[in-house]
Amino acid sequence: MKSEKAPWYFLFLLILAGESIFILPFVLARVFRPTVLDVFELDNVQLGICFSVYGIVALVSYLFGGPLADKYPPRKLIAVAMWMTALGGLVYATFPSYTILKIVYGYWGFTTIFLFWPSLIKATRVWGGSDSQGKAFGFLDGGRGLVGALFGALGVVTFSLFISTEIAEATVSESRAAFKYVILISTFVISIVGALCWFFLRLDEKSEREIVLPKIALPQIKQVLRLPSVWLLMIIILSAYVGYKITDVFSLYAQDVMFYDQVESAQVGTFLLFLRPVVGIMIGVLADRTQTTLWLVVSFIITFFGALLFASGIISDSTTLLFFISILVVATGVYAARSIYFAVMERGRIPLVLTGTAVGLISLIGYTPDIFAGPAMGYLLDNSPGEKGHQNVFWMLALFSFVGSIASWYYFKLYGKKE
């Protein structure tokens, strides 16, 4: 299944790096959303704008970072990106003003994408070879989910330990003091992971020469853009990524609709993170044994029906079991699509040596939710406070899931059969 050039620990390091680098800009805000709003003195729209600044910088970074990943070995780009991201964490821990916070998010948009993202996807594709792409990307995203869940759990424990009063009675200054430890511990771990990647994420010289090009020119870019799979993946990833961004509001839903306190809300976010590795690993194994492209279609259909459960308004503080079942349905669909949307690149006839360039171009459209999803959710939540705002967010999810199902079905029709 795998050559000795890409052992299991290679994938383990990719998993560790792949989630650790996003802990500061995204995972902490997902698990601790109510706390983040309090300690940084933000509303939902302002936090969404921070994510948009990240997305705008990331958009440019995708375009130029993709060819860079085809020119240099993944190890060096990934390690440097980790260290640079950790530096941003030191500023984040000072609880800067809203203006500085937007600058920090823009900086993270550069460090986590330009040097990192295309390199991560390319290295994972190398590990998967020609017959284990589903397993490679399923394990990558599932493993990232486990790392995120462990960080979330570590964060909740750390936050609880350093709160000097009852959670419900904690002042903003007390929450800020406790949350600072969460940020600093996360920053330290990211730095260590960067060092591990620098020293151990290695391929032999022959293998590295085979996956890099001395120069990426316009003909290579045109070659990638002529592939129907590239254009379809833009739509598929855009639709799936909206779903992933909307999982950010589950902890806030727990607070606003289910009336949980800060720690209970964070535990809901952490519960969601623990579902991700289970779904990722299962879908990766299933995809390699059946048809990866078909599972993309199924994942969007599951997400669509899960979104309808929340959008319908039948979930309330008196339906706890239904709340968690609905989370399970949405998470299964969202995480399944996220786990395998890059796994279909091999089936879509995208050349391995041009993976970085293809990922950069696909991501240019596919990850635009980093720009618009945050403000859109913030607008819907703040303009219809409480349950109504959350219902509107999930109608948005239903719409994008429907679009994703159509695009993934067409991808399946084009590339579903093995040659």
Contacts in CASP RR format, 6 or more apart in sequence:
PFRMAT RR
TARGET T0000
AUTHOR 0000-0000-0000
METHOD contacts of the structure
MODEL  1
MKSEKAPWYFLFLLILAGESIFILPFVLARVFRPTVLDVFELDNVQLGIC
FSVYGIVALVSYLFGGPLADKYPPRKLIAVAMWMTALGGLVYATFPSYTI
LKIVYGYWGFTTIFLFWPSLIKATRVWGGSDSQGKAFGFLDGGRGLVGAL
FGALGVVTFSLFISTEIAEATVSESRAAFKYVILISTFVISIVGALCWFF
LRLDEKSEREIVLPKIALPQIKQVLRLPSVWLLMIIILSAYVGYKITDVF
SLYAQDVMFYDQVESAQVGTFLLFLRPVVGIMIGVLADRTQTTLWLVVSF
IITFFGALLFASGIISDSTTLLFFISILVVATGVYAARSIYFAVMERGRI
PLVLTGTAVGLISLIGYTPDIFAGPAMGYLLDNSPGEKGHQNVFWMLALF
SFVGSIASWYYFKLYGKKE
1 131 0 8 1.000
1 132 0 8 1.000
2 127 0 8 1.000
2 128 0 8 1.000
2 129 0 8 1.000
2 132 0 8 1.000
5 203 0 8 1.000
5 204 0 8 1.000
5 207 0 8 1.000
6 126 0 8 1.000
6 127 0 8 1.000
6 128 0 8 1.000
6 129 0 8 1.000
6 203 0 8 1.000
6 207 0 8 1.000
9 200 0 8 1.000
10 123 0 8 1.000
10 127 0 8 1.000
10 201 0 8 1.000
11 124 0 8 1.000
11 127 0 8 1.000
11 136 0 8 1.000
11 139 0 8 1.000
11 140 0 8 1.000
13 193 0 8 1.000
13 196 0 8 1.000
13 197 0 8 1.000
13 200 0 8 1.000
13 201 0 8 1.000
14 120 0 8 1.000
14 123 0 8 1.000
14 124 0 8 1.000
14 127 0 8 1.000
14 140 0 8 1.000
14 201 0 8 1.000
15 139 0 8 1.000
15 140 0 8 1.000
15 142 0 8 1.000
15 143 0 8 1.000
15 144 0 8 1.000
15 146 0 8 1.000
15 147 0 8 1.000
16 147 0 8 1.000
16 193 0 8 1.000
16 196 0 8 1.000
17 78 0 8 1.000
17 82 0 8 1.000
17 116 0 8 1.000
17 120 0 8 1.000
17 193 0 8 1.000
17 194 0 8 1.000
17 197 0 8 1.000
17 201 0 8 1.000
18 116 0 8 1.000
18 120 0 8 1.000
18 140 0 8 1.000
18 144 0 8 1.000
18 147 0 8 1.000
19 27 0 8 1.000
19 143 0 8 1.000
19 144 0 8 1.000
19 145 0 8 1.000
19 147 0 8 1.000
19 148 0 8 1.000
19 151 0 8 1.000
20 82 0 8 1.000
20 147 0 8 1.000
20 151 0 8 1.000
20 189 0 8 1.000
20 190 0 8 1.000
20 193 0 8 1.000
21 81 0 8 1.000
21 82 0 8 1.000
21 85 0 8 1.000
21 111 0 8 1.000
21 112 0 8 1.000
21 116 0 8 1.000
21 190 0 8 1.000
21 193 0 8 1.000
22 112 0 8 1.000
23 148 0 8 1.000
23 151 0 8 1.000
23 186 0 8 1.000
23 189 0 8 1.000
23 190 0 8 1.000
24 85 0 8 1.000
24 88 0 8 1.000
24 89 0 8 1.000
24 92 0 8 1.000
24 108 0 8 1.000
24 183 0 8 1.000
24 186 0 8 1.000
24 187 0 8 1.000
24 190 0 8 1.000
25 54 0 8 1.000
25 105 0 8 1.000
25 108 0 8 1.000
25 109 0 8 1.000
25 112 0 8 1.000
26 248 0 8 1.000
27 148 0 8 1.000
27 151 0 8 1.000
27 152 0 8 1.000
27 273 0 8 1.000
28 36 0 8 1.000
28 152 0 8 1.000
28 155 0 8 1.000
28 182 0 8 1.000
28 183 0 8 1.000
28 186 0 8 1.000
29 36 0 8 1.000
29 47 0 8 1.000
29 248 0 8 1.000
30 247 0 8 1.000
30 248 0 8 1.000
30 251 0 8 1.000
30 269 0 8 1.000
30 273 0 8 1.000
31 152 0 8 1.000
31 155 0 8 1.000
31 156 0 8 1.000
31 251 0 8 1.000
31 266 0 8 1.000
31 269 0 8 1.000
31 270 0 8 1.000
31 273 0 8 1.000
32 155 0 8 1.000
32 159 0 8 1.000
32 179 0 8 1.000
32 182 0 8 1.000
32 251 0 8 1.000
32 262 0 8 1.000
32 266 0 8 1.000
33 47 0 8 1.000
33 248 0 8 1.000
33 249 0 8 1.000
33 251 0 8 1.000
33 252 0 8 1.000
33 265 0 8 1.000
34 251 0 8 1.000
34 252 0 8 1.000
34 255 0 8 1.000
34 262 0 8 1.000
34 265 0 8 1.000
34 266 0 8 1.000
35 159 0 8 1.000
35 175 0 8 1.000
35 179 0 8 1.000
35 262 0 8 1.000
35 266 0 8 1.000
36 42 0 8 1.000
36 47 0 8 1.000
36 179 0 8 1.000
37 43 0 8 1.000
37 44 0 8 1.000
37 47 0 8 1.000
38 172 0 8 1.000
38 175 0 8 1.000
39 95 0 8 1.000
39 172 0 8 1.000
39 175 0 8 1.000
39 176 0 8 1.000
39 179 0 8 1.000
40 47 0 8 1.000
40 95 0 8 1.000
40 98 0 8 1.000
40 101 0 8 1.000
41 98 0 8 1.000
41 172 0 8 1.000
42 50 0 8 1.000
42 98 0 8 1.000
42 101 0 8 1.000
43 382 0 8 1.000
44 252 0 8 1.000
44 377 0 8 1.000
44 378 0 8 1.000
44 381 0 8 1.000
44 382 0 8 1.000
45 375 0 8 1.000
45 378 0 8 1.000
45 379 0 8 1.000
45 382 0 8 1.000
46 98 0 8 1.000
47 374 0 8 1.000
47 378 0 8 1.000
48 374 0 8 1.000
48 375 0 8 1.000
48 377 0 8 1.000
48 378 0 8 1.000
49 102 0 8 1.000
49 374 0 8 1.000
49 375 0 8 1.000
50 101 0 8 1.000
50 102 0 8 1.000
50 105 0 8 1.000
51 105 0 8 1.000
51 245 0 8 1.000
51 370 0 8 1.000
51 373 0 8 1.000
51 374 0 8 1.000
51 375 0 8 1.000
52 370 0 8 1.000
52 371 0 8 1.000
52 372 0 8 1.000
52 374 0 8 1.000
52 375 0 8 1.000
53 102 0 8 1.000
53 103 0 8 1.000
53 105 0 8 1.000
53 106 0 8 1.000
54 105 0 8 1.000
54 106 0 8 1.000
54 108 0 8 1.000
54 109 0 8 1.000
54 370 0 8 1.000
55 106 0 8 1.000
55 109 0 8 1.000
55 367 0 8 1.000
55 368 0 8 1.000
55 370 0 8 1.000
55 371 0 8 1.000
56 106 0 8 1.000
56 371 0 8 1.000
57 106 0 8 1.000
57 107 0 8 1.000
57 109 0 8 1.000
57 110 0 8 1.000
57 113 0 8 1.000
58 109 0 8 1.000
58 110 0 8 1.000
58 112 0 8 1.000
58 113 0 8 1.000
58 367 0 8 1.000
58 370 0 8 1.000
59 364 0 8 1.000
59 367 0 8 1.000
59 368 0 8 1.000
59 370 0 8 1.000
59 371 0 8 1.000
61 109 0 8 1.000
61 110 0 8 1.000
61 113 0 8 1.000
61 114 0 8 1.000
61 117 0 8 1.000
62 113 0 8 1.000
62 117 0 8 1.000
62 118 0 8 1.000
62 359 0 8 1.000
62 360 0 8 1.000
62 361 0 8 1.000
62 363 0 8 1.000
62 364 0 8 1.000
62 367 0 8 1.000
63 360 0 8 1.000
63 361 0 8 1.000
63 364 0 8 1.000
64 114 0 8 1.000
65 113 0 8 1.000
65 114 0 8 1.000
65 115 0 8 1.000
65 117 0 8 1.000
65 118 0 8 1.000
65 356 0 8 1.000
65 360 0 8 1.000
66 118 0 8 1.000
66 356 0 8 1.000
66 357 0 8 1.000
66 359 0 8 1.000
66 360 0 8 1.000
66 361 0 8 1.000
67 216 0 8 1.000
67 221 0 8 1.000
67 356 0 8 1.000
67 357 0 8 1.000
68 77 0 8 1.000
68 114 0 8 1.000
68 115 0 8 1.000
68 118 0 8 1.000
69 77 0 8 1.000
69 118 0 8 1.000
69 119 0 8 1.000
69 121 0 8 1.000
69 122 0 8 1.000
69 355 0 8 1.000
69 356 0 8 1.000
69 357 0 8 1.000
69 359 0 8 1.000
70 118 0 8 1.000
70 122 0 8 1.000
70 212 0 8 1.000
70 213 0 8 1.000
70 216 0 8 1.000
70 353 0 8 1.000
70 354 0 8 1.000
70 355 0 8 1.000
70 356 0 8 1.000
70 357 0 8 1.000
71 212 0 8 1.000
71 213 0 8 1.000
71 214 0 8 1.000
71 215 0 8 1.000
71 216 0 8 1.000
72 119 0 8 1.000
72 212 0 8 1.000
73 203 0 8 1.000
73 208 0 8 1.000
73 212 0 8 1.000
74 119 0 8 1.000
74 120 0 8 1.000
74 122 0 8 1.000
74 123 0 8 1.000
74 201 0 8 1.000
75 197 0 8 1.000
75 198 0 8 1.000
75 201 0 8 1.000
75 202 0 8 1.000
75 203 0 8 1.000
76 198 0 8 1.000
77 115 0 8 1.000
77 116 0 8 1.000
77 119 0 8 1.000
78 115 0 8 1.000
78 116 0 8 1.000
78 119 0 8 1.000
78 120 0 8 1.000
78 123 0 8 1.000
78 194 0 8 1.000
78 197 0 8 1.000
78 201 0 8 1.000
79 194 0 8 1.000
79 195 0 8 1.000
79 197 0 8 1.000
79 198 0 8 1.000
79 201 0 8 1.000
80 115 0 8 1.000
81 111 0 8 1.000
81 112 0 8 1.000
81 114 0 8 1.000
81 115 0 8 1.000
81 116 0 8 1.000
81 119 0 8 1.000
82 116 0 8 1.000
82 190 0 8 1.000
82 191 0 8 1.000
82 193 0 8 1.000
82 194 0 8 1.000
82 197 0 8 1.000
83 191 0 8 1.000
83 194 0 8 1.000
84 111 0 8 1.000
84 115 0 8 1.000
85 108 0 8 1.000
85 111 0 8 1.000
85 112 0 8 1.000
85 190 0 8 1.000
86 187 0 8 1.000
86 188 0 8 1.000
86 190 0 8 1.000
86 191 0 8 1.000
88 104 0 8 1.000
88 107 0 8 1.000
88 108 0 8 1.000
88 111 0 8 1.000
88 187 0 8 1.000
89 104 0 8 1.000
89 183 0 8 1.000
89 186 0 8 1.000
89 187 0 8 1.000
90 187 0 8 1.000
91 100 0 8 1.000
91 104 0 8 1.000
92 101 0 8 1.000
92 104 0 8 1.000
92 183 0 8 1.000
92 187 0 8 1.000
93 180 0 8 1.000
93 183 0 8 1.000
93 184 0 8 1.000
93 187 0 8 1.000
95 176 0 8 1.000
95 180 0 8 1.000
96 104 0 8 1.000
113 363 0 8 1.000
117 359 0 8 1.000
117 360 0 8 1.000
117 363 0 8 1.000
118 355 0 8 1.000
118 356 0 8 1.000
118 357 0 8 1.000
118 359 0 8 1.000
118 360 0 8 1.000
118 363 0 8 1.000
119 356 0 8 1.000
120 140 0 8 1.000
121 342 0 8 1.000
121 355 0 8 1.000
121 356 0 8 1.000
121 359 0 8 1.000
122 211 0 8 1.000
122 355 0 8 1.000
122 356 0 8 1.000
122 359 0 8 1.000
123 201 0 8 1.000
124 136 0 8 1.000
124 137 0 8 1.000
124 140 0 8 1.000
124 342 0 8 1.000
125 133 0 8 1.000
125 136 0 8 1.000
125 342 0 8 1.000
125 345 0 8 1.000
125 346 0 8 1.000
125 352 0 8 1.000
125 355 0 8 1.000
126 203 0 8 1.000
126 207 0 8 1.000
126 211 0 8 1.000
126 352 0 8 1.000
127 136 0 8 1.000
128 134 0 8 1.000
128 135 0 8 1.000
128 136 0 8 1.000
129 136 0 8 1.000
129 346 0 8 1.000
130 346 0 8 1.000
131 288 0 8 1.000
132 288 0 8 1.000
133 287 0 8 1.000
133 288 0 8 1.000
133 292 0 8 1.000
133 343 0 8 1.000
133 344 0 8 1.000
133 345 0 8 1.000
133 346 0 8 1.000
133 347 0 8 1.000
134 283 0 8 1.000
134 284 0 8 1.000
134 285 0 8 1.000
134 287 0 8 1.000
134 288 0 8 1.000
134 292 0 8 1.000
134 339 0 8 1.000
134 340 0 8 1.000
134 343 0 8 1.000
135 284 0 8 1.000
135 285 0 8 1.000
135 287 0 8 1.000
135 288 0 8 1.000
136 343 0 8 1.000
137 284 0 8 1.000
137 339 0 8 1.000
137 340 0 8 1.000
137 341 0 8 1.000
137 342 0 8 1.000
137 343 0 8 1.000
138 280 0 8 1.000
138 281 0 8 1.000
138 283 0 8 1.000
138 284 0 8 1.000
138 287 0 8 1.000
138 339 0 8 1.000
138 340 0 8 1.000
138 343 0 8 1.000
139 280 0 8 1.000
139 281 0 8 1.000
139 284 0 8 1.000
140 339 0 8 1.000
141 276 0 8 1.000
141 280 0 8 1.000
141 335 0 8 1.000
141 338 0 8 1.000
141 339 0 8 1.000
142 276 0 8 1.000
142 277 0 8 1.000
142 278 0 8 1.000
142 279 0 8 1.000
142 280 0 8 1.000
142 281 0 8 1.000
142 335 0 8 1.000
142 339 0 8 1.000
143 276 0 8 1.000
143 277 0 8 1.000
143 280 0 8 1.000
143 281 0 8 1.000
144 276 0 8 1.000
145 273 0 8 1.000
145 274 0 8 1.000
145 276 0 8 1.000
145 277 0 8 1.000
145 335 0 8 1.000
146 274 0 8 1.000
146 276 0 8 1.000
146 277 0 8 1.000
148 273 0 8 1.000
148 276 0 8 1.000
149 270 0 8 1.000
149 273 0 8 1.000
149 274 0 8 1.000
149 276 0 8 1.000
149 277 0 8 1.000
151 186 0 8 1.000
151 189 0 8 1.000
152 266 0 8 1.000
152 269 0 8 1.000
152 270 0 8 1.000
152 273 0 8 1.000
153 270 0 8 1.000
154 185 0 8 1.000
155 182 0 8 1.000
155 185 0 8 1.000
155 186 0 8 1.000
156 263 0 8 1.000
156 266 0 8 1.000
156 267 0 8 1.000
156 270 0 8 1.000
158 178 0 8 1.000
158 181 0 8 1.000
158 182 0 8 1.000
158 185 0 8 1.000
159 178 0 8 1.000
159 179 0 8 1.000
159 181 0 8 1.000
159 182 0 8 1.000
159 263 0 8 1.000
159 266 0 8 1.000
160 167 0 8 1.000
160 178 0 8 1.000
160 263 0 8 1.000
161 178 0 8 1.000
162 177 0 8 1.000
162 178 0 8 1.000
162 181 0 8 1.000
163 170 0 8 1.000
163 174 0 8 1.000
163 175 0 8 1.000
163 178 0 8 1.000
164 170 0 8 1.000
164 174 0 8 1.000
165 171 0 8 1.000
165 174 0 8 1.000
167 261 0 8 1.000
167 262 0 8 1.000
167 263 0 8 1.000
168 261 0 8 1.000
168 262 0 8 1.000
170 178 0 8 1.000
170 262 0 8 1.000
175 262 0 8 1.000
203 211 0 8 1.000
210 353 0 8 1.000
211 352 0 8 1.000
211 353 0 8 1.000
212 353 0 8 1.000
213 220 0 8 1.000
213 353 0 8 1.000
213 354 0 8 1.000
216 354 0 8 1.000
216 357 0 8 1.000
220 354 0 8 1.000
220 357 0 8 1.000
221 357 0 8 1.000
221 361 0 8 1.000
223 351 0 8 1.000
223 354 0 8 1.000
224 230 0 8 1.000
224 350 0 8 1.000
224 354 0 8 1.000
224 357 0 8 1.000
224 358 0 8 1.000
224 361 0 8 1.000
225 361 0 8 1.000
227 348 0 8 1.000
227 349 0 8 1.000
227 350 0 8 1.000
227 358 0 8 1.000
228 414 0 8 1.000
229 344 0 8 1.000
229 345 0 8 1.000
229 347 0 8 1.000
229 348 0 8 1.000
229 349 0 8 1.000
229 350 0 8 1.000
229 411 0 8 1.000
229 414 0 8 1.000
229 415 0 8 1.000
230 350 0 8 1.000
230 358 0 8 1.000
230 361 0 8 1.000
230 362 0 8 1.000
232 407 0 8 1.000
232 408 0 8 1.000
232 410 0 8 1.000
232 411 0 8 1.000
232 414 0 8 1.000
233 341 0 8 1.000
233 344 0 8 1.000
233 345 0 8 1.000
233 362 0 8 1.000
233 366 0 8 1.000
233 411 0 8 1.000
234 361 0 8 1.000
234 362 0 8 1.000
234 364 0 8 1.000
234 365 0 8 1.000
234 366 0 8 1.000
235 365 0 8 1.000
235 366 0 8 1.000
235 403 0 8 1.000
235 404 0 8 1.000
235 407 0 8 1.000
236 296 0 8 1.000
236 337 0 8 1.000
236 341 0 8 1.000
236 404 0 8 1.000
236 407 0 8 1.000
236 408 0 8 1.000
236 411 0 8 1.000
237 341 0 8 1.000
237 362 0 8 1.000
237 363 0 8 1.000
237 365 0 8 1.000
237 366 0 8 1.000
237 367 0 8 1.000
238 365 0 8 1.000
238 366 0 8 1.000
238 367 0 8 1.000
238 368 0 8 1.000
238 369 0 8 1.000
238 400 0 8 1.000
239 300 0 8 1.000
239 337 0 8 1.000
239 400 0 8 1.000
239 401 0 8 1.000
239 403 0 8 1.000
239 404 0 8 1.000
239 407 0 8 1.000
240 299 0 8 1.000
240 300 0 8 1.000
240 334 0 8 1.000
240 337 0 8 1.000
240 338 0 8 1.000
240 341 0 8 1.000
240 404 0 8 1.000
241 338 0 8 1.000
241 366 0 8 1.000
241 367 0 8 1.000
241 369 0 8 1.000
241 370 0 8 1.000
241 373 0 8 1.000
242 369 0 8 1.000
242 373 0 8 1.000
242 396 0 8 1.000
242 397 0 8 1.000
242 400 0 8 1.000
243 303 0 8 1.000
243 334 0 8 1.000
243 369 0 8 1.000
243 397 0 8 1.000
243 400 0 8 1.000
243 401 0 8 1.000
244 334 0 8 1.000
244 338 0 8 1.000
244 369 0 8 1.000
245 369 0 8 1.000
245 370 0 8 1.000
245 373 0 8 1.000
245 374 0 8 1.000
245 377 0 8 1.000
246 334 0 8 1.000
246 373 0 8 1.000
246 377 0 8 1.000
246 393 0 8 1.000
246 394 0 8 1.000
246 396 0 8 1.000
246 397 0 8 1.000
247 272 0 8 1.000
247 330 0 8 1.000
247 331 0 8 1.000
247 334 0 8 1.000
248 374 0 8 1.000
248 377 0 8 1.000
249 377 0 8 1.000
249 381 0 8 1.000
249 390 0 8 1.000
249 393 0 8 1.000
250 268 0 8 1.000
250 269 0 8 1.000
250 272 0 8 1.000
250 327 0 8 1.000
251 265 0 8 1.000
251 266 0 8 1.000
251 268 0 8 1.000
251 269 0 8 1.000
252 265 0 8 1.000
252 381 0 8 1.000
252 390 0 8 1.000
253 268 0 8 1.000
253 310 0 8 1.000
253 390 0 8 1.000
254 260 0 8 1.000
254 264 0 8 1.000
254 265 0 8 1.000
254 268 0 8 1.000
254 269 0 8 1.000
254 323 0 8 1.000
255 261 0 8 1.000
255 262 0 8 1.000
255 265 0 8 1.000
256 385 0 8 1.000
256 386 0 8 1.000
256 387 0 8 1.000
256 390 0 8 1.000
257 315 0 8 1.000
257 316 0 8 1.000
257 317 0 8 1.000
257 386 0 8 1.000
257 387 0 8 1.000
257 390 0 8 1.000
258 268 0 8 1.000
258 316 0 8 1.000
258 317 0 8 1.000
258 320 0 8 1.000
258 323 0 8 1.000
259 317 0 8 1.000
260 268 0 8 1.000
268 327 0 8 1.000
271 324 0 8 1.000
271 327 0 8 1.000
272 327 0 8 1.000
272 331 0 8 1.000
275 327 0 8 1.000
275 328 0 8 1.000
275 331 0 8 1.000
275 332 0 8 1.000
275 335 0 8 1.000
276 331 0 8 1.000
276 335 0 8 1.000
279 331 0 8 1.000
279 332 0 8 1.000
279 333 0 8 1.000
279 335 0 8 1.000
279 336 0 8 1.000
279 339 0 8 1.000
280 335 0 8 1.000
280 336 0 8 1.000
280 339 0 8 1.000
283 295 0 8 1.000
283 299 0 8 1.000
283 335 0 8 1.000
283 336 0 8 1.000
283 339 0 8 1.000
283 340 0 8 1.000
284 292 0 8 1.000
284 339 0 8 1.000
284 340 0 8 1.000
284 343 0 8 1.000
286 295 0 8 1.000
287 295 0 8 1.000
287 340 0 8 1.000
287 343 0 8 1.000
291 412 0 8 1.000
291 416 0 8 1.000
292 340 0 8 1.000
292 343 0 8 1.000
292 344 0 8 1.000
292 347 0 8 1.000
293 344 0 8 1.000
293 347 0 8 1.000
293 408 0 8 1.000
293 411 0 8 1.000
293 412 0 8 1.000
293 415 0 8 1.000
293 416 0 8 1.000
294 412 0 8 1.000
294 416 0 8 1.000
295 336 0 8 1.000
295 340 0 8 1.000
296 337 0 8 1.000
296 340 0 8 1.000
296 341 0 8 1.000
296 344 0 8 1.000
296 408 0 8 1.000
296 411 0 8 1.000
296 412 0 8 1.000
297 405 0 8 1.000
297 408 0 8 1.000
297 409 0 8 1.000
297 412 0 8 1.000
298 336 0 8 1.000
299 332 0 8 1.000
299 333 0 8 1.000
299 334 0 8 1.000
299 336 0 8 1.000
299 337 0 8 1.000
299 340 0 8 1.000
299 408 0 8 1.000
300 333 0 8 1.000
300 337 0 8 1.000
300 401 0 8 1.000
300 402 0 8 1.000
300 404 0 8 1.000
300 405 0 8 1.000
300 408 0 8 1.000
301 401 0 8 1.000
301 405 0 8 1.000
302 329 0 8 1.000
302 332 0 8 1.000
302 333 0 8 1.000
302 336 0 8 1.000
303 330 0 8 1.000
303 333 0 8 1.000
303 334 0 8 1.000
303 337 0 8 1.000
303 397 0 8 1.000
303 401 0 8 1.000
304 398 0 8 1.000
304 401 0 8 1.000
304 402 0 8 1.000
304 405 0 8 1.000
305 329 0 8 1.000
306 326 0 8 1.000
306 329 0 8 1.000
306 330 0 8 1.000
306 333 0 8 1.000
307 330 0 8 1.000
307 394 0 8 1.000
307 395 0 8 1.000
307 397 0 8 1.000
307 398 0 8 1.000
307 401 0 8 1.000
308 394 0 8 1.000
308 398 0 8 1.000
309 315 0 8 1.000
309 322 0 8 1.000
309 326 0 8 1.000
309 329 0 8 1.000
309 330 0 8 1.000
310 326 0 8 1.000
310 330 0 8 1.000
310 390 0 8 1.000
310 391 0 8 1.000
310 394 0 8 1.000
310 397 0 8 1.000
311 391 0 8 1.000
311 392 0 8 1.000
311 394 0 8 1.000
311 395 0 8 1.000
311 397 0 8 1.000
311 398 0 8 1.000
312 391 0 8 1.000
313 387 0 8 1.000
313 391 0 8 1.000
314 322 0 8 1.000
315 322 0 8 1.000
315 323 0 8 1.000
315 326 0 8 1.000
316 387 0 8 1.000
330 397 0 8 1.000
337 408 0 8 1.000
342 359 0 8 1.000
344 411 0 8 1.000
344 415 0 8 1.000
345 355 0 8 1.000
345 358 0 8 1.000
347 415 0 8 1.000
347 416 0 8 1.000
348 411 0 8 1.000
348 414 0 8 1.000
348 415 0 8 1.000
349 415 0 8 1.000
350 358 0 8 1.000
351 358 0 8 1.000
376 396 0 8 1.000
377 393 0 8 1.000
377 396 0 8 1.000
380 389 0 8 1.000
380 392 0 8 1.000
380 393 0 8 1.000
380 396 0 8 1.000
381 389 0 8 1.000
381 390 0 8 1.000
381 393 0 8 1.000
383 389 0 8 1.000
384 392 0 8 1.000
END
